[in-house]
Amino acid sequence: MADTAFYWEWNWTKAQSLFTRALALDPHEPDVLASYAMFKCSTREFDGALRFADQAVSVDPLNPTILLRAAIVQYLARRHDLVSQTCERMKELAPEFAEGYRWKGLSLRALGRAHSEPI
């Protein structure tokens, strides 16, 4: 429900309330943590977003989708050094998952190293 309020209704007040409720019910649910991290980015609360993304990854470190959302949060927070590391882990776990290559390439481009490193 929080994702619906956030992604589809663009109702940030409702989304915040629903994320708070979801985290109260289960503070270790990786999908809620990762989605809340994305929500925090949309409200420009990058430090909080990075914390929630880190929590999601620590709870479910082998899930490429959780790693993807962490990489997106890191990218939006301009922590391109972290994006590259997260994408490497994503590529090791799921080499066929194109998003690891895409976000690593975007972070290398942001760092001005798009043509100097293999993706």
Buried (B, 14 or more C-beta within 10 A) or exposed (E): EBBEBBEEEEEEEBBBBBBEEBBEEEEEBBBBBBBBBBBBBBEEBBEBBBBBBBBBBEBBEEBBBBBBBBBBBBBBBEBBEBBBBBBEBBBEBBEEBEBBBBBBBBBBEEBEEEEEEEB
